């Protein structure tokens, strides 16, 4: 059996006969020393005797070597079954539930609790014992991981088992063909006992650890039918607020986009009045600044600038809040967040002509870099509009495919960048007479375009400009032909087709796993919105939005959703009723499943989820029947 580094170190610790403890009195030192040695040695009977003879022994005591408690060492013992026995023995000796929670929450010198240690070492059965005690699973170790993060990564089957237990089954009376499937969400919204009220009102805190770019890592949990039902119901409560947020963001981006277009194209285009007659001519120097008549900016330029400033401040506040809600790495790994920050910060510089006009300047000077920034900002805001539109559920899959393929493309280009630079430099050396290869900065874009098949062979080798010069030197001509042929084979044929194949593979994989990606995206939007509602409650003392987003609060729930966090799903399985006895004949059930919350209500989640719920309910009933049969025997 493989042991972790920490487990391998246990025999060395067992050889230690003396340990130092922060205690009061020699007897207490002896008791604790014996208890620690017995736990490290797996001597359950001896440990039980210590507890029996010393009922008031301090279970929270730490050793000074690793600052671990008895419970830490118990969960890490090399024998899993004995580790479980010792864990239960220590917890059973605790005087009350509060002490049990405290034992699980004590952190060692690495900042890890007993729940951390059990989860990291794959002790699923021990995690099943510790987690229901209600410890603070938000405590982070020195590696910045919470105990729940370790559970999700190392023992996800514990969460799956927990979710299976959320499904209960019963029939509506004896002989009835109607069945009742009850889902208990309380396990999904489990909070530490000492958590503040505002945090207890948040229902997806426990699932927040599942938010990641690689949703497939947590597919087992996200695709569990109970989790799916919970997320769909929760998303239904949040959907109107999410749509309103999308509309507001699109409105801000469209207003800013129009402002840029008006100022830098309609009011002050990139032209100069430089001829003798005062006629407009394109600015071909790309060095001189543009002198713009300030009157062109008065309306609607100043009007839209004010709106843009106000909205920029609002959305900057929103981005600061979002940054404080997630980790810095998670925030900056999202292209949308980077685009939002760029768009907001660009407002300061693209509005410079408006600032000058408001200060009384008649003719505003616009520098070339401002036009470049305006062009980049214009492209960014319209790209962000696309991202907002694709947040709507029917369109979400397309933006996910786009982002996945884009990331693969960037990785692909970075991998083969040396080939691109190599061909670009070689073409510059051997064919400097061609306009595209007169500079390395022109050659690199040209090589990228050539990858798509636009080789322009005749223009390079047989044009009036380049062809005769190449053909005049035989060695140059043949060398350039060989390089061109190698480029065509390696870049245009092999690498381009490889890139297309990777894109197709990514698309197919995402479509197959789109359910997981969609659930992860839904969870992230719910998490951010609920965190925002919690901030409103802290700032203003108003929890209306939190209750509005809740699926377990009586005031915000429909009639089929109980205040306890349970929902009842009435399920008719097409059972055929025996006309003589009036009983249901389960063997004649059809595959058709009709589900209703009420006569006028449709389920907000896929039918396949209900099929899986029915399978879980059937399995649970079967297990109960087997247990009942065994007890009778």
C-alpha positions in Angstrom: 0.0 0.0 0.0 1.3 3.4 -1.0 1.7 5.9 1.8 2.1 9.6 1.6 5.2 11.4 2.9 3.4 12.2 6.1 2.4 8.6 6.6 5.9 7.3 5.9 7.1 9.6 8.6 4.9 8.0 11.3 7.2 5.0 12.2 10.0 7.6 13.0 7.6 9.4 15.2 6.6 6.2 16.9 10.2 5.7 18.0 10.0 8.9 20.0 9.4 7.9 23.6 9.3 11.4 25.0 7.1 14.3 23.7 6.7 17.8 24.8 3.2 19.1 25.6 1.8 22.4 26.8 0.2 21.0 29.9 -0.4 21.6 33.6 1.0 19.0 35.9 3.1 15.8 35.6 0.1 13.4 35.6 -1.4 15.2 32.6 2.0 15.0 30.8 2.1 11.2 31.4 -1.5 10.7 30.2 -1.1 12.7 27.0 2.3 11.1 26.3 0.8 7.6 26.6 -2.3 8.5 24.5 -0.1 9.9 21.7 2.1 6.8 21.7 -0.8 4.5 21.7 -2.4 6.3 18.7 0.8 6.3 16.8 1.2 2.6 17.4 -2.4 1.8 16.6 -3.0 0.3 20.0 -6.8 0.7 20.3 -7.3 -1.3 23.5 -4.6 0.7 25.3 -6.0 4.0 24.1 -9.5 2.9 25.2 -8.1 2.1 28.7 -6.5 5.5 28.9 -9.8 7.2 28.1 -11.6 4.9 30.6 -9.2 5.7 33.4 -8.9 9.4 32.6 -12.3 10.6 31.4 -11.2 14.2 31.6 -8.1 13.9 29.4 -7.6 17.0 27.1 -8.3 15.8 23.6 -7.3 19.3 22.2 -3.7 18.9 23.4 -1.0 19.3 20.7 2.5 17.9 20.5 5.2 20.5 20.1 6.8 18.6 17.2 4.1 19.0 14.5 1.4 20.7 16.6 -0.9 17.7 15.9 -3.6 16.4 18.1 -4.6 12.8 18.8 -7.2 13.1 16.0 -4.6 14.2 13.5 -2.5 11.1 14.1 -5.5 8.8 14.2 -6.7 9.7 10.8 -3.2 9.2 9.4 -2.5 5.8 10.8 -1.3 3.4 8.1 -4.2 0.9 8.5 -7.3 2.5 7.2 -9.7 0.3 9.3 -7.8 0.9 12.5 -7.5 4.6 11.7 -11.3 4.7 11.4 -11.7 2.9 14.7 -9.4 5.2 16.5 -11.1 8.3 15.0 -14.5 7.1 16.2 -13.1 6.3 19.6 -11.6 9.7 20.1 -14.8 11.5 18.9 -17.0 9.3 21.1 -14.9 10.3 24.1 -15.6 14.0 23.4 -18.1 15.4 25.9 -20.4 17.1 23.4 -20.9 18.0 19.7 -19.2 21.4 20.1 -16.0 19.7 21.3 -16.1 17.2 18.4 -16.3 20.2 16.0 -13.4 21.9 17.8 -11.3 18.8 17.5 -11.8 18.6 13.7 -11.1 22.3 13.3 -7.7 22.4 15.2 -4.9 23.2 12.8 -1.4 21.8 12.9 1.9 23.5 12.0 0.9 23.3 8.3 -2.4 24.9 9.0 -4.2 21.6 8.2 -7.1 20.2 10.2 -7.9 16.5 10.7 -10.4 16.8 7.8 -7.6 18.2 5.6 -5.4 15.2 6.5 -8.1 12.6 6.0 -9.1 14.0 2.6 -5.6 14.4 1.3 -4.8 10.8 2.1 -8.0 9.5 0.5 -9.6 8.3 3.8 -13.1 8.5 2.5 -14.8 6.7 5.4 -13.1 9.0 7.9 -14.2 12.1 5.9 -17.8 10.7 6.0 -17.5 10.7 9.8 -15.9 14.1 10.2 -17.8 16.2 7.7 -21.3 15.8 9.2 -20.0 17.2 12.5 -20.3 20.7 11.0 -16.6 21.8 11.2 -15.4 25.0 9.6 -14.4 23.7 6.2 -13.3 27.2 5.1 -10.1 27.0 7.2 -7.1 27.1 4.8 -3.8 25.4 5.2 -0.5 26.9 4.2 -1.1 25.7 0.6 -4.2 27.9 0.6 -6.6 24.9 0.3 -9.7 24.5 2.3 -10.7 21.1 3.7 -13.5 21.0 1.3 -11.2 21.6 -1.6 -9.2 18.5 -0.6 -12.4 16.5 -0.4 -13.5 17.6 -3.9 -10.1 16.7 -5.4 -9.2 13.5 -3.5 -12.4 11.8 -2.3 -15.3 13.1 -4.5 -17.1 9.9 -3.9 -17.9 11.1 -0.4 -19.8 14.0 -1.9 -21.6 11.7 -4.3 -22.6 9.4 -1.5 -23.8 12.4 0.5 -25.9 13.5 -2.5 -27.3 9.9 -2.9 -28.6 10.2 0.7 -30.5 13.4 -0.3 -33.0 11.2 -2.3 -35.9 9.7 -0.4 -38.7 7.7 -1.8 -42.2 6.9 -0.6 -45.7 6.0 -2.0 -48.8 8.1 -1.6 -50.6 5.6 0.5 -51.0 1.8 0.4 -51.9 0.5 -3.1 -51.3 3.9 -4.7 -49.6 4.1 -8.1 -48.3 7.5 -7.4 -44.8 7.8 -5.9 -43.1 10.6 -4.0 -39.4 11.4 -4.5 -38.1 13.9 -1.9 -34.8 15.7 -2.4 -33.2 17.1 0.7 -30.9 20.0 -0.2 -29.7 20.5 3.4 -26.6 18.5 2.7 -25.6 20.7 -0.2 -25.9 23.9 1.7 -24.2 22.7 4.9 -22.6 25.5 6.8 -20.1 25.5 9.7 -21.9 25.9 13.0 -20.0 29.1 14.0 -20.7 30.8 10.7 -22.2 34.3 10.6 -25.8 35.0 9.6 -24.9 36.6 6.2 -22.8 33.5 5.3 -25.5 31.1 6.3 -27.9 32.9 3.9 -25.7 31.9 1.0 -26.6 28.6 -0.4 -23.8 27.8 -2.9 -20.9 28.5 -0.6 -20.2 24.8 -0.1 -20.2 24.2 -3.9 -17.9 27.2 -4.5 -14.8 25.0 -4.5 -16.1 23.4 -7.7 -15.6 26.6 -9.7 -12.6 26.0 -12.0 -11.6 26.3 -15.6 -11.3 22.5 -15.8 -14.8 21.5 -15.0 -14.2 17.9 -16.0 -12.2 17.4 -12.8 -15.5 17.6 -10.8 -17.8 16.0 -13.3 -18.7 13.2 -10.9 -20.2 15.8 -8.5 -21.6 18.4 -10.9 -23.5 15.8 -12.9 -25.1 14.2 -9.9 -28.8 14.6 -10.4 -29.4 16.2 -7.0 -26.7 18.8 -7.7 -28.2 19.4 -11.2 -31.7 19.9 -9.8 -30.4 22.3 -7.2 -28.4 24.3 -9.7 -31.3 24.5 -12.2 -33.7 25.6 -9.5 -31.2 28.1 -8.1 -30.4 29.4 -11.6 -34.1 29.8 -12.2 -34.3 32.1 -9.2 -31.2 34.1 -10.4 -32.1 34.2 -14.1 -34.0 37.4 -14.1 -31.2 39.2 -12.2 -28.6 37.6 -14.5 -30.4 38.8 -17.6 -30.8 42.3 -16.2 -27.0 42.3 -15.5 -26.3 41.2 -19.0 -28.5 43.9 -20.5 -26.9 46.6 -18.4 -23.4 45.5 -19.4 -24.3 45.3 -23.1 -25.8 48.8 -22.8 -22.6 50.2 -21.3 -20.5 48.5 -23.9 -22.7 49.8 -26.8 -22.7 53.3 -25.5 -18.9 53.3 -25.1 -18.5 51.8 -28.5 -20.6 54.5 -30.1 -18.7 57.2 -28.2 -15.4 55.9 -29.6 -16.8 55.7 -33.1 -18.3 59.2 -33.0 -15.2 60.9 -31.6 -12.5 59.1 -33.6 -14.3 58.6 -36.9 -17.2 61.0 -37.2 -16.0 64.1 -35.3 -12.2 63.8 -35.6 -11.3 61.3 -38.3 -7.6 60.5 -39.1 -7.3 63.2 -41.7 -5.4 66.5 -42.1 -6.3 69.8 -43.8 -3.0 70.0 -45.4 -3.5 71.0 -49.0 -3.5 74.5 -50.4 -7.3 74.6 -50.9 -8.0 73.4 -47.4 -9.5 70.1 -48.5 -9.4 67.0 -46.4 -6.7 64.5 -47.2 -5.8 61.2 -45.5 -3.1 61.4 -42.9 -0.3 59.4 -44.5 2.6 60.4 -42.3 1.4 58.6 -39.2 3.5 61.0 -37.2 1.6 64.3 -37.1 -1.2 64.8 -34.6 -4.7 65.7 -35.8 -6.1 69.1 -35.0 -9.8 68.7 -34.4 -12.5 71.4 -34.3 -13.8 71.3 -30.7 -17.3 72.2 -31.9 -17.6 68.7 -33.4 -17.4 67.2 -29.9 -20.1 69.3 -28.2 -23.0 67.1 -29.0 -23.5 64.2 -28.7 -19.8 63.7 -27.7 -19.9 65.4 -24.3 -23.3 63.9 -23.5 -22.2 60.3 -24.2 -18.9 61.0 -22.4 -20.7 61.8 -19.2 -22.7 58.6 -19.4 -19.6 56.6 -20.2 -17.8 58.0 -17.1 -20.7 57.2 -14.8 -21.0 53.6 -16.1 -17.2 53.1 -16.0 -17.2 54.0 -12.3 -20.1 51.6 -11.7 -18.5 48.7 -13.5 -15.1 49.4 -12.0 -16.7 49.0 -8.6 -18.3 45.7 -9.8 -14.9 44.5 -11.0 -13.2 45.3 -7.7 -16.0 43.4 -5.9 -15.6 40.4 -8.2 -11.8 40.5 -7.7 -12.3 40.4 -3.9 -14.7 37.5 -4.2 -12.4 35.0 -6.0 -8.6 34.4 -6.1 -6.4 36.7 -8.1 -5.4 33.7 -10.4 -9.0 32.8 -11.0 -9.9 36.4 -11.8 -7.1 37.1 -14.3 -7.5 33.7 -15.9 -10.8 34.9 -17.3 -10.4 36.7 -20.6 -13.7 38.6 -20.0 -12.3 40.1 -16.8 -9.2 41.3 -18.5 -11.3 42.8 -21.3 -13.5 44.5 -18.9 -10.6 46.1 -17.0 -9.0 47.2 -20.3 -12.2 48.8 -21.5 -12.8 50.6 -18.2 -9.2 51.9 -17.9 -9.1 53.0 -21.6 -12.0 55.4 -20.8 -9.5 57.7 -19.0 -7.3 58.1 -22.1 -9.9 58.0 -24.9 -11.8 60.8 -23.3 -8.9 63.2 -23.4 -10.4 65.2 -26.3 -13.5 65.8 -24.2 -11.5 66.9 -21.2 -9.7 69.5 -23.4 -13.0 70.7 -24.9 -14.6 71.1 -21.5 -11.5 73.2 -20.4 -12.3 75.7 -23.2 -9.9 74.6 -25.9 -11.3 75.4 -29.3 -9.1 73.1 -31.4 -8.3 69.7 -29.8 -5.1 67.9 -30.6 -5.4 64.2 -30.9 -2.2 62.1 -31.0 -1.8 59.0 -33.2 -1.6 56.7 -30.1 -5.1 57.8 -29.1 -6.4 56.5 -32.4 -4.6 53.2 -31.8 -6.0 52.9 -28.3 -9.5 53.8 -29.6 -9.3 51.1 -32.2 -8.3 48.5 -29.7 -11.0 49.6 -27.3 -13.6 49.5 -30.0 -12.7 46.0 -30.8 -12.6 45.0 -27.1 -16.1 46.4 -26.3 -17.7 44.6 -29.2 -16.0 41.4 -28.3 -17.4 41.8 -24.7 -20.8 42.3 -26.2 -20.5 38.9 -27.8 -19.4 37.4 -24.5 -22.5 38.8 -22.7 -24.9 37.6 -25.4 -23.5 34.1 -25.2 -24.1 34.0 -21.4 -27.7 33.3 -22.2 -28.3 29.6 -21.7 -29.2 28.6 -25.4 -26.1 30.3 -26.7 -23.6 29.5 -23.9 -22.2 26.4 -25.6 -20.9 28.5 -28.5 -18.8 30.9 -26.5 -17.4 27.9 -24.5 -16.4 26.2 -27.8 -14.8 29.5 -29.0 -12.8 30.0 -25.8 -11.6 26.3 -25.8 -10.5 26.5 -29.5 -8.8 29.9 -28.9 -6.8 28.6 -26.0 -5.7 25.5 -28.0 -4.7 27.8 -30.9 -2.6 30.0 -28.6 -0.9 26.9 -27.1 -0.4 25.6 -30.6 1.2 28.8 -31.9 3.5 29.1 -28.9 4.6 25.5 -29.4 5.6 26.1 -33.1 6.6 29.7 -32.7 10.2 28.9 -33.4 9.3 27.5 -36.9 7.3 30.7 -37.7 10.2 33.0 -36.6 12.7 30.7 -38.5 10.8 30.9 -41.8 10.2 34.7 -41.4 13.9 35.4 -40.7 15.0 33.1 -43.6 12.6 34.8 -46.1 13.9 38.2 -45.0 17.5 37.1 -45.7 17.0 35.4 -49.0 14.2 37.5 -50.4 14.6 41.1 -49.2 13.4 42.5 -52.5 9.8 41.3 -51.7 7.9 44.0 -49.9 6.5 41.6 -47.3 10.0 40.5 -46.3 11.7 43.9 -46.1 11.3 43.9 -42.3 10.9 41.1 -39.7 7.8 42.9 -38.3 6.2 42.6 -41.7 7.5 39.1 -42.3 5.8 37.5 -39.2 2.2 38.5 -40.1 3.0 37.6 -43.7 4.1 34.1 -42.6 0.9 33.7 -40.6 -1.2 34.6 -43.6 0.7 32.2 -45.8 -0.2 29.4 -43.4 -3.8 29.8 -44.5 -2.8 29.0 -48.1 -2.3 32.5 -49.4 1.3 31.8 -50.6 1.3 34.4 -53.5 3.9 32.3 -55.3 3.8 34.2 -58.6 4.1 37.6 -56.9 7.2 36.5 -55.1 9.0 34.6 -57.9 7.6 35.9 -61.2 6.5 39.5 -60.6 8.3 42.4 -62.2 9.7 43.5 -58.9 10.9 40.3 -57.2 11.2 37.7 -59.9 14.0 39.0 -62.1 16.1 39.9 -59.1 15.8 36.4 -57.7 16.4 34.7 -61.0 19.6 36.7 -61.6 21.3 34.8 -58.8 20.9 31.1 -59.4 21.8 30.1 -55.8 19.4 32.5 -54.3 16.6 31.4 -56.6 17.0 27.7 -55.8 17.4 28.3 -52.1 14.3 30.4 -51.9 12.4 27.7 -53.9 13.5 25.1 -51.4 12.5 27.3 -48.4 9.2 28.1 -50.0 8.5 24.4 -50.7 9.4 23.4 -47.1 7.1 26.1 -45.8 4.2 24.9 -47.9 4.7 21.3 -46.7 5.4 22.0 -43.0 3.2 25.0 -42.3 0.4 25.2 -44.9 -0.2 21.4 -45.2 0.9 19.6 -42.0 0.6 22.2 -39.2 -2.6 23.9 -40.5 -4.4 20.6 -40.9 -3.1 19.6 -37.4 -4.6 22.8 -36.0 -7.9 22.2 -37.7 -8.0 18.6 -36.4 -7.3 19.9 -32.8 -10.1 22.4 -33.2 -12.5 19.7 -34.3 -11.4 17.4 -31.4 -11.9 20.2 -28.9 -15.3 21.0 -30.3 -16.5 17.4 -30.2 -15.1 16.9 -26.7 -16.8 20.0 -25.4 -20.1 19.0 -27.0 -19.9 15.6 -25.4 -19.1 17.3 -22.0 -21.2 20.4 -22.5 -23.4 19.4 -19.6 -20.5 19.7 -17.1 -19.3 22.9 -18.6 -22.8 24.4 -18.5 -23.3 23.4 -14.9 -19.9 24.9 -13.9 -20.8 28.2 -15.7 -24.2 28.3 -14.0 -22.5 27.7 -10.6 -20.0 30.5 -11.1 -22.7 33.0 -12.1 -24.9 32.0 -9.1 -21.9 32.2 -6.8 -20.9 35.7 -7.9 -24.4 37.0 -7.8 -25.1 35.5 -4.3 -21.8 37.0 -3.0 -22.9 40.4 -4.4 -26.2 40.1 -2.6 -24.4 39.2 0.6 -22.3 42.4 0.2 -25.5 44.4 -0.2 -26.8 42.9 3.0 -23.6 43.7 4.9 -23.5 47.3 3.6 -27.2 48.2 3.9 -28.7 45.5 6.2 -31.2 44.5 3.5 -31.4 40.8 2.7 -34.3 41.0 0.2 -32.0 40.1 -2.7 -30.5 37.1 -0.8 -34.0 35.8 -0.1 -35.1 36.5 -3.6 -32.3 34.2 -4.8 -32.9 31.5 -2.2 -34.6 28.2 -3.0 -35.0 27.2 0.6 -36.5 30.3 2.1 -40.2 30.1 2.6 -41.0 33.6 1.5 -39.3 33.2 -1.9 -40.3 29.6 -2.6 -43.2 28.2 -4.7 -45.7 26.0 -3.1 -43.9 22.8 -3.9 -40.7 23.9 -2.1 -40.8 23.3 1.6 -39.2 25.6 4.1 -36.8 22.9 5.3 -35.0 22.8 2.0 -36.8 19.8 0.6 -38.8 19.5 -2.6 -41.4 16.9 -3.4 -41.6 15.5 -6.9 -44.8 13.5 -7.7 -43.8 10.8 -10.2 -46.2 8.6 -12.1 -44.4 5.7 -13.7 -47.1 4.4 -15.9 -47.8 1.6 -13.5 -50.7 -0.6 -14.4 -53.3 -0.9 -11.7 -54.6 -4.4 -10.9 -58.4 -4.1 -11.5 -59.2 -6.9 -9.0 -57.0 -6.0 -6.0 -56.5 -2.3 -6.8 -52.8 -2.7 -6.2 -49.9 -1.5 -8.4 -48.2 -4.1 -10.6 -44.7 -2.7 -10.7 -43.5 -5.4 -13.1 -45.7 -3.8 -15.8 -44.2 -0.3 -15.5 -43.6 1.4 -18.8 -40.5 3.5 -19.5 -42.5 6.7 -19.7 -42.0 9.0 -16.8 -44.5 11.9 -16.2 -43.3 14.4 -13.6 -45.3 17.3 -12.2 -44.8 19.9 -9.4 -48.2 21.2 -10.2 -50.5 21.0 -13.2 -49.3 24.2 -14.7 -45.6 23.8 -13.8 -42.8 22.5 -16.0 -39.5 21.1 -14.7 -36.6 23.6 -15.0 -34.2 20.8 -15.6 -33.7 18.0 -18.2 -35.9 14.9 -18.2 -32.8 12.7 -18.0 -32.1 14.1 -14.5 -35.5 12.8 -13.4 -34.7 9.4 -14.8 -31.5 9.3 -12.8 -33.4 10.4 -9.7 -35.8 7.6 -10.2 -32.9 5.1 -10.5 -31.5 6.4 -7.2 -34.8 6.1 -5.5 -35.3 2.6 -6.8 -31.8 1.6 -5.6 -32.5 3.0 -2.2 -35.9 1.2 -1.9 -34.2 -2.0 -3.0 -31.5 -1.6 -0.3 -34.1 -1.0 2.4 -36.0 -4.1 1.3 -32.9 -6.2 1.4 -32.0 -4.9 4.9 -35.6 -5.6 6.0 -35.4 -9.2 4.6 -32.1 -9.8 6.3 -33.4 -8.5 9.7 -36.4 -10.9 9.4 -34.1 -13.8 8.6 
